[in-house]
Amino acid sequence: MPAAAPAGGAGSGPAAPAELRDLFVEVGDLKRVRSAGRDGSIAERLFAQAWGALTGGAAPEGVALELTATALAATRLCDLDAAFLAAAGLSEDAVSGVLVDGFDGISGALDPSLRDRLRARLRRRVEHRPGAVPGFVAALARQPRAGITCPGRARILLEPPENHAEHCLIVAVYGVVLSPFYRADPTAVFLAAMAHHLHNAAMPDAGFTGEMLLGDHLGPVMARTTRWALDELDAPLREAVERARAVLPDAATAEGRAFHAADCIDRVLQIAQHLRAASLTMTTVLDDMDLVHAGPVKGFHDRVLADMRIP
């Protein structure tokens, strides 16, 4: 992975690592993967899982690494997760092997040291006793993001919208993955990302347009609604979150650069996903992705499609 620019692109080096783009596209799809019997997307559920581990007393560093490793494995395995695999009868070693295989299938572009640390978390999984999930977690999962807004212009809405829990989780995972590039503390970046929209647990999202219309009221309103969420956390965790959130205002620190890069990437890739789906072709589906894939009846399938003149 190439060295980062000294200040988010102000120097001669690159401002972000291009080799991680494809990984981030796949990870972002965790906002859209759902399964029977489980409420919400994988990203939404991982957001709640992370906060439950944190309120239960788990070390933030461990939570950051474990949730990132779990998210990366889930990009290929979806909800074939540790809980399901164990319930289906796999041994502990077999479960770890499947998770690591999923992780290895997508993690080739990661910083090697970080990749090893994340893989180790999947090989030696730790069970956390979850604490009470703060009320802001469910509120953020119910709060849709604003879509594309610009002062003086009509809003552009793309359905279905992501929610704030999904966005925060994906930014947190991106932030951990980007941390080596910016020489940032991944734990601080993770906590900052997980908590950067706490105000939206109570504050509806009207986007940039609404923020500009609030004018001088914006700062006090955001501070008050953020405090409502922070007050749900006990002192040690609350203080750690507040320290991490100190990097949010700018890109003057390595952690600030890692967070803002992750936030920007997710906001734009979210829109790119809609555009990618709208421009999908049957050539991609049938030829590149092998929708009618190899197997004992593929020849028959091909004849059926040809005789039916499909597509």
C-alpha positions in Angstrom: 0.0 0.0 0.0 1.6 3.3 -1.0 2.3 6.0 1.5 -0.3 8.6 2.2 -0.1 12.3 1.5 0.8 14.2 4.6 -2.5 16.1 4.9 -5.3 14.5 2.9 -3.9 15.2 -0.5 -2.0 18.4 0.4 1.4 16.7 -0.4 2.8 14.9 -3.3 1.4 11.4 -2.5 -2.0 10.0 -3.2 -4.8 11.1 -0.9 -6.3 7.6 -0.8 -5.4 4.1 -1.8 -7.0 3.2 -5.1 -6.4 -0.5 -4.7 -9.1 -0.6 -2.0 -11.9 0.7 -4.3 -13.3 -2.7 -5.3 -13.2 -4.0 -1.7 -15.2 -0.9 -0.6 -17.8 -1.4 -3.3 -18.5 -5.0 -2.0 -18.5 -4.0 1.7 -21.0 -1.3 1.0 -23.5 -3.9 -0.2 -23.8 -5.1 3.4 -26.4 -2.4 3.7 -28.5 -4.3 1.3 -28.1 -7.9 2.3 -31.0 -9.4 4.4 -32.1 -12.9 5.4 -35.2 -14.6 6.6 -35.7 -14.5 10.4 -33.3 -11.6 10.9 -34.4 -8.0 11.1 -32.6 -5.4 9.1 -29.5 -5.6 6.8 -26.2 -7.1 7.9 -24.8 -3.6 8.3 -27.6 -2.6 10.6 -27.3 -5.7 12.7 -23.5 -5.4 13.0 -24.0 -1.8 14.2 -26.2 -3.0 17.0 -23.8 -5.9 17.7 -20.9 -3.5 18.1 -22.6 -1.2 20.5 -23.8 -4.1 22.5 -20.3 -5.4 22.8 -19.0 -1.9 23.8 -21.7 -1.4 26.5 -21.0 -4.9 27.8 -17.4 -3.9 28.6 -15.5 -5.2 25.6 -12.4 -3.3 24.8 -13.0 -0.9 21.9 -9.8 -2.1 20.1 -11.1 -5.7 20.1 -14.6 -4.6 18.9 -13.1 -2.6 16.1 -11.0 -5.5 14.8 -13.6 -8.2 15.3 -16.5 -6.2 13.6 -14.3 -5.3 10.7 -13.1 -8.8 10.2 -16.7 -10.1 10.5 -17.9 -7.5 8.0 -15.3 -8.4 5.5 -16.0 -12.1 5.7 -19.7 -11.3 5.3 -19.2 -9.6 2.0 -18.8 -13.1 0.5 -20.6 -15.3 3.0 -23.5 -13.0 3.7 -25.5 -14.4 6.7 -23.6 -17.7 6.6 -22.0 -16.4 9.8 -20.6 -18.0 12.9 -23.9 -18.4 14.6 -25.6 -20.0 11.7 -22.6 -22.3 10.9 -22.4 -23.5 14.5 -26.2 -24.1 14.6 -25.9 -26.1 11.4 -23.5 -28.5 13.1 -20.0 -27.3 12.1 -17.2 -27.6 14.7 -15.5 -24.5 16.0 -12.5 -25.2 13.8 -14.7 -25.7 10.7 -16.6 -22.4 11.5 -13.3 -20.5 11.7 -12.1 -22.1 8.5 -15.2 -21.0 6.5 -15.0 -17.5 7.9 -11.3 -17.2 7.1 -11.9 -18.4 3.6 -14.5 -15.8 3.1 -12.2 -13.1 4.5 -9.3 -14.2 2.4 -11.4 -14.1 -0.8 -11.7 -10.3 -0.4 -8.9 -9.0 1.7 -5.9 -9.2 -0.7 -5.5 -5.4 -1.0 -5.5 -4.8 2.8 -2.4 -3.6 4.6 -0.6 -7.0 5.4 -0.2 -6.3 9.1 -3.8 -5.3 9.5 -4.9 -8.3 7.4 -3.1 -10.6 9.7 -4.6 -9.0 12.8 -8.1 -9.3 11.3 -7.7 -12.9 10.2 -6.5 -13.8 13.7 -9.8 -12.5 15.1 -11.7 -14.9 12.9 -9.5 -17.8 13.8 -9.7 -17.2 17.6 -13.2 -15.7 18.0 -14.1 -14.2 21.3 -17.6 -14.3 22.7 -18.6 -11.0 24.4 -21.3 -10.7 26.9 -23.4 -8.0 25.3 -24.7 -5.1 27.4 -27.9 -3.1 27.0 -28.0 -1.7 23.4 -28.5 2.1 23.7 -31.8 3.5 22.5 -30.0 5.6 19.9 -29.0 2.4 18.0 -32.6 1.5 17.0 -33.4 5.2 16.4 -30.6 5.5 13.9 -31.7 2.3 12.2 -35.2 3.9 11.8 -33.8 7.2 10.6 -33.5 7.3 6.8 -30.6 9.3 5.3 -31.6 12.4 3.3 -30.6 11.4 -0.2 -28.9 14.0 -2.5 -29.6 17.5 -1.4 -28.2 20.9 -2.4 -29.4 24.3 -1.2 -31.8 25.9 -3.7 -32.4 22.6 -5.6 -35.0 19.9 -5.4 -34.0 16.8 -3.4 -33.1 13.6 -5.3 -34.4 10.5 -3.5 -33.2 7.1 -4.4 -35.2 4.1 -3.1 -34.8 2.3 -0.9 -32.8 4.7 1.3 -30.0 3.6 3.6 -30.4 4.3 7.3 -28.0 6.0 9.6 -27.0 2.8 11.4 -25.9 1.2 8.1 -24.0 4.3 7.1 -22.1 4.5 10.4 -21.2 0.9 10.4 -19.8 0.9 6.9 -17.9 4.1 7.5 -16.4 2.5 10.6 -15.3 -0.6 8.6 -13.8 1.6 5.9 -12.1 3.7 8.5 -10.3 0.7 10.1 -9.3 -0.6 6.7 -7.9 2.9 5.7 -6.1 3.5 9.0 -2.7 2.0 8.0 -2.6 4.2 4.9 -3.1 7.4 7.0 -1.0 6.0 10.0 -4.1 6.4 12.1 -5.3 4.7 15.3 -8.0 2.3 14.0 -9.8 2.2 17.3 -10.3 5.9 17.4 -11.4 6.0 13.8 -13.8 3.2 14.4 -15.4 4.8 17.5 -15.6 8.2 15.7 -17.4 6.6 12.7 -19.8 4.6 14.9 -20.7 7.8 16.7 -20.6 10.5 14.1 -24.3 10.6 13.5 -25.5 10.4 17.1 -27.5 13.6 16.6 -29.6 11.9 14.0 -31.1 9.5 16.5 -33.4 12.4 17.4 -32.8 14.9 14.6 -34.5 14.1 11.2 -32.1 14.2 8.3 -32.9 17.1 6.0 -29.4 16.9 4.4 -27.1 19.8 3.5 -30.2 21.9 2.5 -31.8 21.6 5.9 -28.5 22.3 7.7 -28.0 25.5 5.8 -31.6 26.6 6.5 -31.0 26.1 10.2 -28.2 28.6 10.0 -26.9 29.6 13.4 -29.3 27.2 15.0 -27.5 24.1 13.5 -24.7 24.0 16.0 -26.8 24.2 19.2 -29.4 21.7 17.8 -26.7 19.2 16.9 -24.9 19.6 20.2 -28.1 19.1 22.2 -29.3 16.0 20.2 -25.8 14.5 20.4 -25.8 15.0 24.1 -29.1 13.1 24.4 -27.5 10.1 22.8 -24.2 10.3 24.7 -26.0 10.4 28.0 -27.2 6.9 27.3 -23.7 5.6 27.7 -21.9 5.0 31.0 -19.0 7.2 31.9 -15.9 5.1 30.7 -17.4 4.4 27.3 -19.0 7.8 27.0 -15.6 9.5 27.6 -13.9 7.2 25.0 -16.6 8.1 22.4 -16.2 11.8 23.2 -12.5 11.6 22.7 -12.9 9.8 19.4 -15.4 12.3 18.2 -12.9 15.1 18.7 -11.4 14.1 15.3 -14.7 14.8 13.4 -14.5 18.6 12.7 -11.5 18.5 10.3 -8.8 16.5 8.6 -5.9 17.9 10.6 -5.1 14.6 12.2 -4.4 11.1 10.8 -7.6 9.9 12.4 -9.5 12.8 11.0 -8.2 12.0 7.5 -9.1 8.3 7.8 -12.6 9.1 9.0 -13.3 11.8 6.4 -12.0 9.6 3.6 -14.2 6.7 4.8 -17.3 9.0 5.1 -16.8 10.6 1.7 -16.2 7.2 0.0 -19.4 5.7 1.5 -21.6 8.7 0.6 -20.5 8.6 -3.0 -20.4 4.8 -3.4 -24.0 4.6 -2.0 -25.1 6.7 -5.0 -22.9 4.7 -7.4 -24.6 1.5 -6.3 -28.0 2.9 -7.6 -26.5 4.0 -10.8 -24.7 0.6 -11.3 -28.0 -1.2 -10.8 -29.8 1.0 -13.3 -27.2 0.4 -16.0 -26.9 -3.4 -15.5 -27.1 -5.4 -18.8 -28.0 -8.9 -19.5 -24.5 -9.4 -21.0 -23.1 -8.8 -17.5 -25.7 -11.0 -15.9 -25.5 -14.0 -18.3 -21.9 -13.9 -19.6 -19.9 -12.2 -16.8 -21.8 -13.5 -13.8 -23.0 -16.8 -15.1 -26.5 -16.5 -13.9 -27.3 -19.8 -15.6 -24.2 -21.4 -14.2 -22.4 -24.7 -15.0 -24.1 -27.8 -13.8 -25.8 -31.0 -15.0 -28.8 -29.2 -16.5 -27.0 -26.1 -18.0 -27.3 -27.4 -21.5 -31.1 -27.8 -21.1 -31.3 -24.3 -19.5 -29.5 -22.8 -22.4 -31.9 -24.5 -24.9 -34.9 -23.3 -22.9 -33.7 -19.7 -23.0 -32.9 -19.9 -26.7 -36.2 -21.4 -27.7 -38.1 -18.8 -25.5 -36.0 -16.0 -27.0 -34.9 -14.9 -23.5 -33.6 -12.3 -23.0 
